[in-house]
Amino acid sequence: MHQGKLVFAQLMLYLPLSTFRRCVADHRGEHKVKDFSCLDQFFAMAFAQMTYRESLRDIEVNLRAQVRRLYHMGFRCQTISRNTLANANATRPWQIYADFAQHPIGLARSL
């Protein structure tokens, strides 16, 4: 049985979540959002980037294969569908993630 944290969750620990939440609040990214938060969207896209996923269907299939581990990976949603991810990518302001990318993470200090 698995005893430690998953590698994806360990990598996501280095992100300054307070800065991310500030960027989301500045751009009202959580306006009229019920289940799939901006942080879940960011984690899904980071997972896709790290694992070389090529399409929304590919992302969906791989995350659904890990449905029991989504919570342990940092996701707070129960499941991720292709339509939900596509709608989030189309409607949420991209400036949230651009502003978050502008902030220094400070990986060199912690390593």
C-alpha positions as CSV (number, residue, x, y, z in Angstrom):
1,M,0.0,0.0,0.0
2,H,1.2,3.5,-0.8
3,Q,2.5,5.4,2.2
4,G,3.8,8.7,1.0
5,K,2.6,11.6,-1.2
6,L,2.3,11.2,-5.0
7,V,5.0,12.8,-7.1
8,F,2.5,15.2,-8.7
9,A,1.3,16.4,-5.2
10,Q,4.9,16.8,-4.1
11,L,5.6,19.1,-7.1
12,M,2.5,21.1,-6.5
13,L,3.5,21.8,-2.9
14,Y,6.1,24.3,-4.2
15,L,3.4,26.5,-5.7
16,P,2.5,29.6,-3.7
17,L,-1.2,29.0,-3.4
18,S,-1.9,32.3,-1.7
19,T,-0.5,34.1,-4.8
20,F,-2.6,31.9,-7.0
21,R,-5.7,32.6,-5.0
22,R,-5.0,36.4,-5.2
23,C,-4.7,36.2,-9.0
24,V,-8.0,34.3,-9.2
25,A,-9.7,36.9,-7.0
26,D,-8.2,39.8,-9.0
27,H,-9.7,38.4,-12.2
28,R,-12.9,37.0,-10.6
29,G,-12.1,33.5,-11.9
30,E,-14.4,31.7,-9.5
31,H,-17.5,33.7,-10.5
32,K,-20.4,31.3,-11.0
33,V,-18.3,28.2,-10.4
34,K,-19.8,25.3,-8.7
35,D,-17.4,22.4,-8.7
36,F,-14.4,22.8,-11.0
37,S,-12.3,25.5,-9.4
38,C,-9.5,27.4,-11.1
39,L,-7.0,25.5,-9.0
40,D,-8.4,22.2,-10.3
41,Q,-8.1,23.5,-13.8
42,F,-4.5,24.6,-13.2
43,F,-3.7,21.1,-11.7
44,A,-5.4,19.4,-14.7
45,M,-3.4,21.5,-17.2
46,A,-0.1,21.0,-15.2
47,F,-0.7,17.3,-15.2
48,A,-1.3,17.3,-18.9
49,Q,1.9,19.3,-19.5
50,M,4.0,17.1,-17.3
51,T,2.7,13.9,-18.8
52,Y,2.8,15.0,-22.4
53,R,-1.0,14.7,-23.0
54,E,-2.0,15.8,-26.5
55,S,-5.8,16.4,-26.3
56,L,-8.6,17.0,-23.9
57,R,-9.8,13.4,-24.4
58,D,-6.3,12.2,-23.5
59,I,-6.3,14.3,-20.3
60,E,-9.7,13.1,-19.4
61,V,-8.9,9.4,-19.9
62,N,-5.7,9.6,-17.8
63,L,-7.3,11.5,-15.0
64,R,-10.3,9.2,-14.9
65,A,-7.9,6.3,-14.6
66,Q,-6.6,8.0,-11.4
67,V,-10.0,8.8,-10.0
68,R,-9.3,7.3,-6.6
69,R,-6.1,9.3,-6.4
70,L,-7.4,12.7,-7.5
71,Y,-7.8,14.0,-4.0
72,H,-4.3,12.9,-3.1
73,M,-3.0,14.6,-6.2
74,G,-4.5,17.9,-4.9
75,F,-7.7,18.0,-6.9
76,R,-10.9,18.9,-5.0
77,C,-13.4,17.8,-7.7
78,Q,-14.7,14.3,-7.8
79,T,-14.1,13.7,-11.5
80,I,-13.0,15.7,-14.6
81,S,-14.9,15.5,-17.8
82,R,-13.7,16.7,-21.2
83,N,-16.7,19.1,-21.5
84,T,-16.0,20.7,-18.1
85,L,-12.3,21.2,-18.9
86,A,-13.1,22.6,-22.4
87,N,-15.6,25.1,-20.9
88,A,-13.2,26.2,-18.2
89,N,-10.4,26.7,-20.8
90,A,-12.8,28.7,-23.0
91,T,-14.5,30.9,-20.4
92,R,-12.0,31.6,-17.7
93,P,-9.7,34.5,-18.1
94,W,-6.2,33.5,-19.2
95,Q,-4.8,36.5,-17.4
96,I,-5.1,34.5,-14.1
97,Y,-2.4,32.1,-15.2
98,A,-0.3,34.8,-16.9
99,D,-0.2,36.9,-13.7
100,F,0.6,33.7,-11.7
101,A,3.5,33.0,-14.0
102,Q,4.9,36.5,-13.4
103,H,5.4,35.8,-9.7
104,P,8.6,34.2,-8.6
105,I,8.1,30.8,-7.0
106,G,11.4,30.6,-5.2
107,L,12.3,27.1,-6.0
108,A,16.0,27.9,-5.8
109,R,15.7,28.9,-2.1
110,S,13.8,25.7,-1.1
111,L,16.1,23.3,-3.0
